[in-house]
Amino acid sequence: MNSSNWEHFSHQADVGIRGTGASMDQAFEMAAYALTAVVTDPKNVTPETILHIHCNESDRELLFLDWINAIIYEMDTRKMIFSDFKVQTHNGELYADIKGERINSKKHDPAVDIKGATLTELKVTNENSQWTAQCVVDV
Amino acid sequence: MELSLFEEIGPSMWQINPIKKMKVPAVIYASRELIQGMDNKVYEQLCNVATLPGIVRKAYAMPDAHWGYGFPIGGVAAFDPDQGGIVSAGGVGFDISCGVRLLHTGMKRDQLSPAKETLAELLYEKIPSGVGSQSHLRLNPQEMDEMLLSGARWAIKKGFGSEADLEYIEERGFVEGAKPEAISEKAKERQKPEMGTLGSGNHYLEVQEVTEIFHHQAAETLGLQLGDIVVSIHCGSRGLGHQIGTEYLRAMLDAAKKYNITLPDRELACAPIQSEIGDAYLGAMRGAINCAMANRQIITQFTRNTFGEIFPHSNLRLVYDVSHNTCKSEWHKIDGENKRLFVHRKGATRAFGPGHAELPEKYKKIGQPVFIGGSMGVGSYVLVGTEKSESLSFSSACHGAGRALSRTQAMKTWSGPDVIRKLKEKGVIVRSGSYRGVAEEAPDAYKDLHSVVNSAEQTGLALKVAHLCPHICIKG
C-alpha cells in the first residue's frame, strides 16, 4: 500500500477493511473508504449530502471501532452510502464530516449490508510514520 | 488444519485435550477432508472458548466451522450460571437468531413449472430484499415493544399468518424474558423500516423441490414427498440484532475487566450470566430472537399472499422454523444432575432428539427438524435431531456450508450475470438487486454442503431426511 490508501484483507466469511495514511486521521478516513468499497465502488458515490459524526473514546483502537460503527449506523438507518470523509481526532474525541447519497440499486449495484465492525484484526498502529487502521466487518 | 493437532476419538470426531488455560477439552465434528480445509483460526478460537469461566463439559465445533469473532462460526458452548458462567455477545453474533423456515406449498413440480418465471418476478417484487430494502411496515414505539416481547405471536395478531403456525416455530414463536428496555433507541430506530425484509448477503428465499429422501419415516411425518415444492426462508433479526450485537460487544469489553475475566482474545468479550450487564444482554438478545421470528413470520405471509395471486388454491403450511445464532437457557443432564445452562450456538442449530418436551407433538417421534442451507446451486438439506446429539453437542447440529472463498476472491473470480446465466441453464431462476452480490454468493464460493451434512450424520449429530433443490432463488 502507498502512504495513503485503502484495501480489503482476507477473512473467510466476511471482509477486512484497512486504511493507511500519514496521520491517524487519514488512516481512519481511508478505512471508511474501504468500508464503502465493501458495498459498492466508492467512485460511483456522489458526495452530495453531509452528515456529522462525533465519537469519544480514549483507546484509539476502540475509537476506530466506534467510528466505523457510527458510519454503519448512518448507512443502515438513512439508507445512504458515503464516499468523502474528513476526520479530526484530538485527545480521544473524533469529529468527522461524511458525505454521500441515498443508496440506489441501479447506480450502486450494492453487494451487501454491513452488520457491524468486529474486534477481529482490530488494529491502529503507527510504524515508521505510517498509520494503519483496520478491522473485520461482519456482512 | 493439521490432523496432528487432534486426538481422533471416533469417526469424524476430533478432540483437543486441555492445554494452557483450557478448562475443558474441545471437539470438532468433521471429516478429515473438512478438518484439513478449515482455517487454523478455528482451532485457536475453539481453544480460547474452552478457557472461559463456567464452561461445561466441552467446547464444540460443527462440521461447517470456520473463522468467526471470538467464537468460531459453527461453535457451541454451554455455561453454568452457578459456576460463574458467562454470556458472550460475540458467541451469539451480530445476526441474532438468523434462521431458516421451511414452508410446504402443497404443490408438485409440474404445477410450478408453467408459472415459474411469473412466480419468480412476483416474489422478487413482493418480498423486500437486498441492500437498503424496506417494507411498507412501520412500527410505533408501543408496537415495537410488543413485537420484541412476543415475536411471531405479535405478527400473527397483526394478521401475518395463523395461530396454527406457532406450533411449528421454536419456543412456539417467542422466547420469554425479552427486555425491550435493555434495547437502545438506536437499535429500535435501525429496525423501523426493516420488519418483513430478507436482508442481503447469504440471506435468501428459495422455491425448492424435494429431490431425494433419505429417512422415509421422518419425511412422512414432516409431510415431505419426492417432487413436492417447498419454500425456504433464510434471514434474521435485521438491523435490530446487528445494533444489539454491536453495542453489547463493546459494553462487554468493559464488563470483562470489571469482573476480572481474563480474555485470551478480546473478541471473547463477555460478562457473568449473573450480572447486571449479562442479564441486560440476555433480555436484549431475547428481544432480537423474537424480532427474527416475527420477521420470518411476516415474510411467510408475504410469500403466502404472492403464491395466492398465482395459485389461488395454494396453502403454504409451515413445516418448522429454526434459528442458528442464539444463546438459550436450557436444561441438560450433567453428571446425572439436571442443570440449567446457557447454550451459545454461533452458526449452529438446536437439534433436540425424539421425545424432547420442546418439540411439537407431531414431531416428537422423529426429533427436531434442522434445516441446512447451502449455496444457490445446491439447495438445502432437511435433517432431524438425534438422542445422541445431547451427549455429543448439547443437542446441536450444523447450519450451512460455510464459505470456501472470501467475498473479495469471489468477486474477482465470477461475474453476477455469468452466475445467473449458468444457474438458469440448470433450471434455477435467480432474482437479485445486485450482480455483485450474486457474484459474491456464487455456488462455488461455498464449501461442499454434502460433505458437511454427511459428517453431521456420520457423527450422529443429526440424521438426513431430504435434499431440496432450488428452482427460484430470491437473493438478498
Interface residues (C-beta under 8 A of the other chain):
Chain A: H8 S10 H11 Q12 A13 D14 V15 V38 V39 T40 L62 L65 D66 N69 I72 Y73 D76 T77 K79 I103 S105 D109 P110 A111 V112 D113 K115 G116 A117 T118 L119 T120 V136 D138 V139
Chain B: D39 K41 H66 W67 G68 Y69 G70 I73 G90 G93 F94 D95 G130 V131 G132 Q134 K186 E189 R190 K192 P193 G199 S200 G201 G239 H242 Q243 G245 T246 L249 R250 L253 R266 E267 A269 G402 R403 S406 R407 T408 Q409 M411 G433 S434 Y435 R436 G437 E440
